[in-house]
Amino acid sequence: MRKVVAALLIITIIFIVIFAAQSSSIRLNNQAKSAVSKNHSPAFEKFFVTKEAFEIRKRINDFFRKQYSWGNFAGAVLVSYKSQIIYKDAFGYANRKLKTPVTTQTAFQIGSMSKQFTAIAILQLISKGKLSLDQDVSSIYPDFPFAGITIRMLLTHRSGLPNYIYELENSSLDKEVLMNNQQAVDYMINLHEKTYSRPNRHYQYSNTGYILLAAIVEKISGLSFENYMKKNIFEPLGMKHTFFYNDVYENKVPDNIPVATGYLSPYQEAKFYYLNGIKGDKGIFTTVDDLHRWDTSLYKGYILPKNYIDSAFAKQTRTRLSNVFYGFGWKMYFLDDTLPVYFHSGWWQGYQSVIMRIPKDTITVIVLKNKKTDHPINQRAIIDLFYPNNRFWGKSKKQKSTINDDE
C-alpha cells in the first residue's frame, strides 16, 4: 500500500511540474506577443517574421562581423525598416587602453553628418520667415567681403568660399585655445581673401559655408548654436544622448553616457585640436539610437513642415561626380529611375560615420566608427545587403563604392 501511495505521490509531483512549466511557457509566450504588439507596427511584424527579413538580418550581421574581424571596423550599427529597428549591434572598443567595449548607447563624433542638422536649423528659421533661401549673406553681415553669396549657395556648396581650415592653419592665431564659430567667421571677414571661384559657378564642397550657416543661426535666433539645436531639435526629438564637442571638452557629458575615443591609427588617440570647437560643419556627438529618432522625425515631419524637409532631399545641384547630387545637407544618387539613395558620410579626428536612407522601401542604415582606417564605409556593399540580386552597378559602372565628403 505504501508503494502505491508513493507512486501516486511521484506521479502527482511530475504532473504539477509539467503543468507549471506549460503555464509558465504560455505566460511567457503571451508576454512576448504583448511586447511585440506594443513595440512594433503590424507592417513591421509582417516584415520581421518573413524569411526575407531574417536573411537580410543575417547578411547585415555577417557583413559587419567580417569587417570587425578584418580590423576595418569598431563601432555601432543600426538598421531600420518603416521606422522600426530590425538590427542593432556594437563591435570593438570605445577605449582601447581601458578595454571599454562599444555599446549601442555609446556616443560618437559624426563629423560632416552634422551638416544635415545645420541645414534643418536654417530651414526652420526660413519656415518662420526669419530668413530666405536667396537672401544675401551681406544683409546679415554688412562687412562680409564676398559679394553675391546667398543662403542657398552656402547650403549647396556653391559659394566658392575659401577653406577656413587651410586659412586658420596658416594663421598666427593661438592654436592652444579652442576656437568658436564667430571667431572663425570674423577671421575670414577680416582676411579679405578672394573666393576660390565665382559664387554659384559650380559645386565645391565647403566646410566654410556650414560654419557660416551655424553663425547665422546664432545671429538670427539670439541663441548659441548649441542651445538652439538643443531647444529646437535635440530636446523635442528626445535625443538625450546628443551633444557637442564642447560638452566633452568641458566634462559636461553625464556619466551615464559613454563617449567613444577617436583613433587616428589603431592605438593613436586623437588629441586636442583647436578647430574641434567650431560647429555647423561637424561637432555633434550622438548615438545610433538618437540618430534613429532623428531619421524618424524626417519621415514624420515632427520638427519641420514636410515641404521644407522635401527641399533638403531635392536635387539642388550636381556634385563633382556626374551621378551624385546635393540637396541641403544631404547627398543623393539613383540606383534606377525609381530608387534614390540619400546619404551623408563624415570623418573627423579618428571618427567615421555614414547614414543612408532608401525612402522607397523606408530603409535606413546608420554606421558610427571610432577607428580611422584605410577602408572607409563601403556604401555599395551595404546596398547589396538589401538588394543582393540587383543590376544597379552594371547600369552604372562608374558608380564608386564609397563617396567621400569632398566629392
C-alpha positions in Angstrom: 0.0 0.0 0.0 2.8 2.4 0.9 4.4 1.7 -2.5 1.2 2.6 -4.3 0.8 5.8 -2.3 4.5 6.7 -3.1 4.0 6.0 -6.8 0.8 8.2 -6.8 2.7 11.0 -5.0 5.6 10.9 -7.5 3.1 10.9 -10.4 1.3 13.9 -8.8 4.5 15.8 -8.4 5.5 15.1 -12.0 2.1 16.3 -13.2 2.4 19.5 -11.2 5.9 20.3 -12.6 4.7 19.7 -16.2 1.6 21.8 -15.7 3.6 24.6 -14.1 6.1 24.5 -16.9 3.4 24.6 -19.5 1.7 27.5 -17.7 5.0 29.4 -17.5 5.6 28.8 -21.2 2.1 30.0 -22.1 2.5 33.1 -19.9 6.0 33.9 -21.3 4.7 33.4 -24.9 1.8 35.8 -24.2 4.1 38.3 -22.7 6.3 38.1 -25.8 3.3 38.6 -28.0 2.2 41.5 -25.9 5.7 43.1 -26.1 5.7 42.8 -29.9 2.2 44.3 -30.2 3.3 47.3 -28.1 6.6 47.9 -29.7 6.1 47.1 -33.4 3.6 48.2 -36.0 1.7 45.4 -38.0 3.8 46.3 -41.0 7.0 45.7 -39.1 5.7 42.4 -37.6 4.9 41.2 -41.1 8.4 42.2 -42.3 10.2 40.8 -39.3 8.7 37.3 -39.5 9.3 36.8 -43.2 12.1 34.7 -44.4 13.4 37.6 -46.4 13.8 39.7 -43.2 15.8 37.1 -41.5 18.0 36.7 -44.5 18.6 40.5 -44.6 19.4 40.5 -40.9 21.9 37.6 -41.4 23.6 39.4 -44.3 23.9 42.6 -42.2 25.3 40.7 -39.2 27.8 38.7 -41.3 29.0 41.8 -43.2 29.8 43.8 -40.1 31.3 40.9 -38.2 33.6 40.3 -41.1 34.6 44.0 -41.2 35.3 43.8 -37.5 37.3 40.5 -37.8 39.4 42.1 -40.6 40.2 45.1 -38.4 38.2 47.5 -40.5 35.5 48.3 -38.1 34.9 49.2 -34.4 31.7 51.0 -33.7 27.9 50.7 -33.7 25.3 49.9 -36.3 21.5 50.4 -36.5 19.2 49.4 -39.4 15.6 50.3 -39.5 12.6 49.5 -41.8 9.5 51.6 -41.7 11.0 53.5 -38.7 11.2 50.3 -36.7 14.6 48.9 -35.7 15.4 45.5 -37.3 19.1 45.3 -36.5 21.3 46.9 -33.9 24.8 45.9 -32.6 28.1 47.1 -31.4 31.7 46.0 -32.1 35.1 46.6 -30.6 36.4 49.1 -28.0 35.2 52.6 -27.2 38.5 53.0 -25.4 41.3 50.5 -26.2 43.5 51.5 -23.3 40.7 50.9 -20.8 39.2 48.0 -22.7 35.9 49.7 -22.6 33.6 48.0 -25.1 31.4 49.9 -27.6 27.7 49.6 -26.9 24.7 50.8 -28.9 24.5 53.6 -26.3 28.0 54.9 -27.0 28.2 58.4 -28.4 30.5 59.1 -31.4 31.5 62.3 -33.2 29.7 62.2 -36.6 31.8 64.8 -38.5 30.2 66.1 -41.6 27.0 64.2 -40.9 26.4 67.3 -38.6 25.7 69.3 -41.8 22.2 67.9 -42.1 21.3 69.2 -38.7 22.7 72.7 -39.6 20.6 72.7 -42.8 17.4 71.8 -40.9 18.1 74.6 -38.4 18.4 77.1 -41.3 15.2 75.7 -42.8 13.4 76.1 -39.5 14.3 79.8 -39.5 13.2 80.1 -43.1 9.9 78.4 -42.3 9.3 81.1 -39.6 10.1 83.9 -42.0 13.3 84.9 -40.3 15.5 84.1 -43.3 15.1 83.3 -47.0 17.0 80.9 -49.2 18.0 83.6 -51.7 18.9 86.2 -49.0 22.4 87.6 -49.5 24.8 86.9 -46.6 25.9 90.6 -46.7 22.4 91.5 -45.4 23.3 89.6 -42.2 27.0 90.5 -42.1 27.3 94.0 -43.6 31.2 93.7 -43.6 31.1 90.4 -45.3 33.7 90.8 -48.1 32.4 88.2 -50.5 29.6 89.7 -52.7 26.7 87.8 -54.2 26.7 84.8 -51.8 23.3 83.6 -50.7 22.0 81.2 -48.0 21.1 78.7 -50.8 24.7 78.8 -52.1 26.0 78.0 -48.6 23.6 75.1 -48.2 24.5 73.6 -51.6 28.3 74.2 -51.5 28.2 76.7 -54.4 29.5 79.7 -52.5 33.1 79.4 -53.7 34.4 80.5 -50.3 38.0 79.7 -49.3 38.6 76.8 -46.9 38.6 78.1 -43.3 40.7 75.1 -42.1 43.6 75.9 -44.5 43.4 79.6 -43.7 43.4 79.2 -40.0 46.2 76.5 -40.1 48.4 79.1 -41.9 47.5 81.9 -39.4 49.3 83.1 -36.4 46.3 82.5 -34.1 46.7 80.8 -30.8 46.2 77.1 -31.5 46.3 76.1 -27.9 42.8 77.6 -27.3 39.5 76.2 -28.5 38.1 78.4 -31.3 34.4 79.1 -31.8 32.4 79.9 -35.0 32.2 83.6 -34.6 35.9 83.9 -34.2 36.4 81.9 -37.3 33.9 83.9 -39.3 35.4 87.2 -38.0 38.9 86.0 -39.1 37.6 85.1 -42.6 35.8 88.5 -42.9 39.0 90.4 -41.9 41.1 88.3 -44.2 39.6 89.8 -47.3 40.7 86.8 -49.4 39.3 86.2 -52.8 36.8 83.4 -53.3 38.0 80.1 -54.8 35.6 80.6 -57.6 32.8 83.0 -58.6 29.7 82.4 -56.4 27.3 79.9 -57.8 29.6 78.9 -60.6 29.9 75.3 -59.6 29.8 72.9 -56.7 32.8 72.9 -54.4 32.4 71.1 -51.1 32.7 73.8 -48.4 33.1 73.4 -44.7 33.3 77.2 -44.5 29.8 77.6 -45.8 28.4 75.4 -43.0 30.3 77.1 -40.2 28.9 80.4 -41.6 25.4 78.9 -41.5 25.8 78.0 -37.9 27.0 81.5 -37.1 23.9 82.8 -39.0 21.7 80.6 -36.8 23.2 82.2 -33.7 22.9 85.8 -35.1 19.2 85.4 -36.2 18.0 83.3 -33.2 19.9 85.1 -30.5 21.0 81.8 -29.1 24.3 79.9 -29.2 24.3 77.3 -31.9 24.4 74.6 -29.2 21.4 76.0 -27.3 19.4 76.5 -30.5 20.0 72.9 -31.5 19.1 71.6 -28.1 15.9 73.7 -27.8 14.6 73.2 -31.3 15.9 69.8 -32.4 17.5 67.6 -29.8 15.1 68.0 -26.9 11.9 67.9 -29.0 13.0 64.6 -30.5 14.2 63.1 -27.2 17.8 63.0 -28.4 19.1 62.8 -24.8 22.5 61.4 -25.8 23.3 64.0 -28.4 25.7 67.0 -27.6 28.7 68.9 -28.9 32.4 68.6 -28.6 32.5 71.4 -26.1 30.5 69.3 -23.7 33.1 66.6 -24.0 36.0 69.1 -23.6 34.4 70.7 -20.5 33.4 67.4 -18.9 29.7 68.2 -19.1 28.6 64.9 -20.6 26.5 62.9 -18.0 28.3 59.9 -16.5 25.6 57.6 -17.9 26.5 58.4 -21.5 29.7 56.6 -22.7 31.7 58.5 -25.2 34.0 56.7 -27.7 37.6 57.8 -28.1 38.6 58.7 -31.6 41.6 56.8 -33.0 43.8 58.2 -35.8 45.5 54.7 -36.0 44.9 51.5 -34.1 46.5 52.8 -30.9 46.9 56.6 -31.5 44.2 58.6 -29.8 43.1 61.9 -31.3 44.3 64.7 -29.1 43.2 68.3 -28.5 42.7 70.3 -31.7 41.7 73.9 -31.6 39.3 73.6 -34.5 37.2 71.0 -32.6 35.2 73.8 -31.1 33.9 75.0 -34.4 30.4 73.7 -35.3 28.0 73.5 -38.1 30.3 71.6 -40.5 30.9 69.0 -37.7 31.0 68.9 -33.9 28.0 66.8 -33.0 28.4 63.6 -30.8 25.4 61.2 -30.9 24.4 57.6 -30.8 22.7 55.2 -33.2 19.5 55.3 -31.2 19.3 59.1 -31.2 20.1 59.1 -35.0 17.2 56.7 -35.4 14.9 59.3 -33.6 16.3 61.9 -36.0 15.6 59.7 -39.0 12.1 59.0 -37.9 11.4 62.7 -37.5 12.4 63.4 -41.1 9.9 60.8 -42.3 7.2 62.1 -40.0 7.8 65.8 -40.2 8.0 66.3 -36.4 10.1 69.4 -36.3 9.6 71.0 -39.7 6.8 71.1 -42.3 7.1 68.4 -44.9 7.7 70.8 -47.9 10.8 72.1 -46.2 12.1 68.6 -45.4 11.4 67.6 -49.0 13.6 70.6 -50.2 16.5 69.2 -48.2 16.3 65.9 -50.2 15.7 67.6 -53.6 18.4 67.7 -56.3 19.7 71.2 -55.7 23.0 70.8 -57.5 25.2 68.2 -59.2 28.4 67.3 -57.3 31.8 66.6 -58.8 30.5 63.1 -59.6 28.1 63.1 -62.5 25.6 60.8 -60.9 25.6 62.3 -57.4 23.6 65.3 -56.3 23.5 67.5 -53.2 20.4 68.9 -51.5 20.5 70.8 -48.3 22.9 68.8 -46.0 22.3 65.6 -47.9 23.8 63.8 -50.9 21.9 61.5 -53.2 22.2 59.2 -56.2 19.8 57.0 -58.0 20.1 53.2 -58.3 17.5 53.4 -61.1 14.7 55.8 -62.1 12.6 55.0 -59.1 15.1 54.2 -56.3 17.0 57.1 -54.9 19.5 56.7 -52.0 20.0 59.7 -49.7 23.1 59.7 -47.6 25.9 61.7 -45.9 29.2 60.5 -44.5 31.5 62.1 -42.0 35.0 61.8 -40.7 36.9 63.9 -38.1 39.7 63.2 -35.7 39.5 59.4 -35.7 35.8 59.1 -36.2 34.0 57.9 -39.3 30.2 57.7 -39.9 27.5 57.3 -42.5 23.8 57.5 -42.7 22.0 56.0 -45.7 18.2 56.3 -46.5 16.3 54.4 -49.2 12.9 56.0 -48.8 11.1 53.9 -51.3 11.5 50.9 -49.0 11.8 53.0 -45.9 15.2 51.6 -45.1 17.8 53.5 -43.1 21.3 52.3 -42.2 23.4 54.2 -39.5 27.0 53.3 -39.0 29.3 55.0 -36.5 33.0 54.2 -36.1 35.8 55.4 -33.8 38.6 53.9 -35.7 40.1 55.7 -38.8 41.2 53.0 -41.3 42.2 52.9 -44.9 38.9 51.2 -45.6 36.0 53.7 -45.4 32.4 52.5 -45.0 31.5 50.8 -48.3 28.1 52.2 -49.2 27.8 50.0 -52.3 28.3 46.8 -50.3 25.7 47.9 -47.7 23.1 48.5 -50.5 23.9 44.9 -51.8 22.8 43.6 -48.4 19.2 44.6 -49.2 19.3 44.0 -52.9 21.6 41.1 -53.4 20.5 40.3 -57.0 20.5 43.9 -58.2 21.8 45.1 -61.5 22.4 48.6 -60.4 26.2 48.5 -60.7 26.0 47.0 -64.2 24.0 50.0 -65.3 26.4 52.5 -63.7 29.9 51.1 -64.0 31.3 54.5 -62.8 29.4 54.3 -59.5 32.0 54.3 -56.7 31.8 52.0 -53.7 32.4 54.9 -51.4 31.7 58.6 -51.9 33.8 61.0 -49.9 32.8 64.2 -48.2 34.6 66.5 -50.6 33.0 65.0 -53.7 
